[in-house]
């Protein structure tokens, strides 16, 4: 099984998938960008490590050789669609792929072709009045799903809701959290964010037994639909002191937190700002029970994910 993005931090989805599959006895090849300490840790865990570039077709083809099941994920990038297309081309050329698990995003379930080509007023109404267009990353995921659809590969799209571990909910909020404030631009709207661990377990399950899942798209949420006051309680419980939700205006928050932190990464910044506008306008809609059906157990709570998040742990012990 080929797992891309595997050199992410401990607890990241790709790395967790690797650990789960190895524990089950599956042979795993981890695709990494650099041969560093994280690559060595993967080798020690029992994975075969391939060092290469997802944007180089020779590397992608070599990495795929001998693998029949693929999990594709990549950090936010202006070249995301290129990388998916190259992997799909290599998979088609190889010809014996059993499953291509594509890590997509929950927005693909409602930012559809029909909705995104509707008149502007209808788009504003549907997306909460603040957003009428995809972010570049959301557009890339839409195109990637079409590429895989047209490729004829046995694809499964995993459309995960916003992770509890998303920067919007964790490291961008750390300063105010240390002062007992959860400052976010989400008004009174509710969310059901998902723990990265649960996404990893769902993907590992699909990779281990792909046949029942081929040609399906799964829309996965966490177990609890709550407003930000509810999440402030979770943060307070984990940090050991009271945390109060302080709502902020969306564009002011984007300028203060996203632009300030991600000025050197405009692609990532634009994606996160589009997310805040979607959520702040009430357009990030929908809750499903598909994750519980896949896992055969209730999803992990947001509080559990926060308790196991290194940055939040550090803040709690600091």
C-alpha positions in Angstrom: 0.0 0.0 0.0 1.4 3.4 -1.0 0.7 6.2 1.5 1.6 9.8 0.5 2.1 12.6 3.0 3.4 10.1 5.4 6.1 12.3 6.9 3.6 14.5 8.5 3.8 15.1 12.3 3.1 12.2 14.7 -0.7 12.0 15.0 -1.2 13.3 11.4 -3.7 11.4 9.3 -1.2 9.8 6.8 1.3 8.8 9.6 -1.6 7.4 11.7 -2.8 5.4 8.7 0.7 4.0 8.3 0.8 2.9 11.9 -2.6 1.3 11.8 -1.9 -0.7 8.6 1.5 -1.9 9.9 -0.2 -3.0 13.2 -2.6 -5.0 11.1 0.3 -6.7 9.3 -0.1 -4.9 5.9 3.1 -4.0 3.9 3.3 -0.2 3.6 5.4 2.1 1.4 5.5 5.6 2.7 6.1 8.4 0.2 8.1 11.3 1.8 9.7 14.5 0.5 12.9 14.3 2.5 15.0 11.6 4.1 15.0 13.1 7.6 14.2 12.1 11.1 10.6 11.5 10.3 11.5 9.2 7.5 13.8 7.3 9.8 10.9 7.0 12.3 8.8 5.5 9.6 11.5 2.9 8.8 11.7 2.0 12.5 8.0 1.5 12.6 8.3 -1.0 9.8 7.4 0.9 6.7 9.3 1.0 3.4 10.2 4.6 2.7 10.3 6.1 -0.8 11.9 9.6 -1.0 10.6 11.7 -3.9 8.6 14.5 -5.3 4.9 14.1 -6.0 5.3 16.6 -8.9 7.8 14.4 -10.7 6.2 11.7 -12.7 9.3 9.5 -12.6 9.3 9.5 -8.8 5.5 8.9 -8.6 5.7 6.0 -11.1 8.7 4.4 -9.2 7.0 4.8 -5.9 3.8 3.1 -7.1 5.6 0.1 -8.6 4.5 -3.0 -6.7 1.7 -1.2 -4.9 -2.0 -1.9 -5.7 -3.7 0.2 -3.1 -3.1 4.0 -2.9 -3.9 6.6 -0.3 -3.4 10.1 -1.7 -3.1 13.2 0.4 -1.0 16.3 0.1 -0.7 19.5 2.1 -2.4 22.6 0.8 -0.6 23.5 -2.4 -1.2 25.5 -5.6 0.0 22.3 -7.4 -2.4 20.0 -5.7 -4.4 19.1 -8.9 -1.1 18.5 -10.7 0.0 16.0 -8.1 -3.3 14.1 -8.1 -3.3 14.0 -11.9 0.3 12.6 -12.0 -0.5 9.9 -9.5 -3.7 9.0 -11.5 -1.6 8.9 -14.7 0.9 6.6 -13.1 -1.8 4.4 -11.6 -3.5 4.1 -15.0 -0.2 3.2 -16.7 0.5 0.5 -14.1 -3.0 -0.9 -14.6 -3.5 -3.2 -11.6 -4.7 -0.7 -8.9 -7.3 -2.1 -6.6 -8.3 1.2 -4.9 -7.3 4.9 -5.0 -8.4 6.5 -1.7 -8.5 10.3 -2.3 -8.5 12.6 0.7 -10.9 15.3 -0.3 -12.9 17.8 1.8 -16.5 18.1 3.1 -17.2 21.2 1.1 -17.3 19.1 -2.0 -20.6 17.8 -0.8 -22.3 21.2 -1.0 -20.0 23.4 -3.2 -21.1 21.4 -6.2 -20.9 22.2 -9.9 -24.6 23.0 -9.9 -24.4 25.3 -6.9 -21.1 27.0 -8.0 -22.5 27.8 -11.4 -25.8 29.2 -10.1 -26.5 33.0 -10.3 -24.6 35.0 -7.7 -27.6 35.8 -5.5 -28.4 32.1 -5.3 -24.8 31.2 -4.4 -24.7 33.9 -1.7 -27.9 32.4 -0.2 -26.6 28.9 -0.4 -23.2 29.7 1.0 -24.3 32.0 3.8 -24.0 35.4 2.2 -20.3 35.7 2.5 -18.8 33.4 -0.2 -19.6 33.1 -3.9 -16.5 31.3 -5.1 -14.3 28.4 -4.2 -10.9 29.0 -2.6 -8.1 27.8 -4.9 -7.7 24.7 -2.8 -11.4 23.9 -2.9 -11.4 24.3 -6.6 -8.3 22.0 -6.8 -10.2 19.3 -4.9 -13.2 19.6 -7.2 -11.0 19.2 -10.2 -9.1 16.3 -8.6 -12.3 14.4 -8.0 -13.2 14.9 -11.7 -9.8 13.8 -12.8 -10.1 10.6 -10.8 -13.7 10.1 -12.0 -12.6 10.4 -15.7 -9.5 8.2 -15.1 -11.6 5.1 -14.6 -9.6 4.2 -11.5 -11.4 2.4 -8.6 -11.6 5.6 -6.5 -13.0 6.3 -3.0 -13.4 10.0 -2.0 -13.1 10.7 1.7 -14.7 14.1 2.2 -13.8 14.9 5.8 -15.3 17.9 7.7 -13.0 20.5 9.2 -10.6 18.7 11.5 -10.7 19.6 15.2 -6.9 20.0 14.7 -7.4 22.6 11.9 -5.3 25.8 12.6 -8.5 27.8 12.9 -9.4 25.8 16.0 -6.0 25.3 17.4 -2.7 27.2 16.8 -4.2 30.4 15.4 -6.3 30.6 18.5 -3.6 29.9 21.0 -2.9 33.5 22.1 -6.4 34.3 23.2 -6.9 30.8 24.7 -4.0 31.4 27.1 -6.1 34.4 28.3 -9.2 32.4 28.7 -10.8 33.5 25.4 -11.9 31.5 22.3 -11.9 34.2 19.7 -13.5 33.0 16.4 -15.6 34.6 13.7 -18.4 32.0 13.7 -21.2 33.8 15.3 -23.8 31.4 16.7 -23.4 28.8 14.0 -22.8 25.2 14.8 -20.1 22.8 13.6 -19.3 19.1 14.0 -15.6 19.0 13.4 -13.8 15.6 13.1 -10.8 14.1 14.9 -8.0 13.4 12.5 -7.6 10.0 14.2 -11.1 8.9 13.1 -10.4 10.0 9.5 -7.2 7.9 9.6 -9.1 4.8 10.9 -11.8 5.2 8.2 -9.1 5.4 5.5 -7.2 2.4 6.9 -10.4 0.4 6.9 -11.1 1.2 3.3 -7.5 0.3 2.3 -7.6 -3.0 4.1 -10.8 -4.1 2.4 -11.6 -1.8 -0.5 -14.2 -3.8 -2.5 -17.3 -2.5 -0.6 -16.3 1.1 -1.0 -15.3 1.5 -4.6 -16.9 4.5 -6.5 -18.3 5.9 -3.2 -17.8 9.3 -1.7 -18.0 9.5 2.1 -19.0 12.7 3.9 -17.6 12.4 7.4 -18.4 14.6 10.5 -17.6 14.5 14.2 -20.3 13.3 16.6 -21.3 16.6 18.1 -23.0 19.6 16.4 -22.2 22.5 18.7 -21.8 26.2 18.7 -18.6 28.0 19.8 -19.8 28.3 23.4 -19.9 24.5 23.5 -16.4 24.3 22.1 -15.2 27.0 24.6 -16.4 24.5 27.3 -14.3 21.8 25.7 -11.2 24.0 25.6 -11.8 25.0 29.2 -12.0 21.4 30.3 -8.8 20.5 28.6 -6.9 23.6 29.7 -8.1 23.5 33.2 -9.5 27.0 33.4 -12.6 28.8 32.2 -12.7 29.7 28.5 -15.2 32.2 27.1 -16.2 32.4 23.5 -15.7 35.9 22.1 -17.3 36.3 18.6 -15.4 38.5 16.1 -16.3 39.9 12.7 -15.0 37.6 9.9 -12.8 39.9 7.9 -11.3 41.6 11.0 -10.4 38.1 12.3 -8.9 37.1 9.0 -6.7 40.1 8.9 -5.7 39.8 12.5 -5.0 36.0 12.6 -4.8 34.5 9.1 -3.0 37.3 7.2 -0.6 38.0 10.0 0.4 34.3 10.4 0.4 33.2 6.8 1.6 36.2 4.8 4.2 34.0 3.2 1.7 31.3 2.3 -1.1 33.0 0.3 -2.6 29.8 -1.1 -3.1 28.4 2.5 -4.3 31.8 3.8 -7.0 32.1 1.1 -8.3 28.7 1.8 -8.6 29.3 5.5 -10.2 32.7 4.9 -12.8 31.1 2.6 -13.5 28.5 5.4 -14.1 31.3 8.0 -16.5 33.0 5.6 -18.4 29.8 4.9 -18.7 29.0 8.6 -19.3 32.6 9.7 -22.1 32.9 7.2 -23.8 29.6 8.2 -22.9 27.9 4.9 -20.8 25.0 6.3 -23.9 22.8 6.5 -24.7 19.2 6.9 -24.1 16.4 9.4 -24.0 12.7 8.5 -23.8 9.4 10.3 -21.4 7.9 7.7 -18.3 7.9 10.0 -20.1 5.9 12.7 -21.3 3.4 10.0 -17.8 3.0 8.6 -16.1 2.6 12.0 -18.8 0.6 13.8 -18.4 3.0 16.8 -19.2 6.6 17.7 -16.6 9.1 16.5 -14.1 10.6 18.9 -15.3 13.8 20.5 -13.8 17.3 19.9 -12.7 17.2 23.6 -10.8 13.9 23.0 -9.0 15.4 20.0 -8.0 18.5 21.9 -6.7 16.4 24.8 -4.5 14.6 22.3 -3.3 17.7 20.3 0.4 18.6 21.0 -0.1 22.3 20.9 -3.1 22.3 23.2 -1.3 19.8 25.6 1.7 22.2 25.7 -0.6 25.2 26.5 -2.4 23.1 29.2 0.9 22.2 30.9 2.6 25.5 30.4 
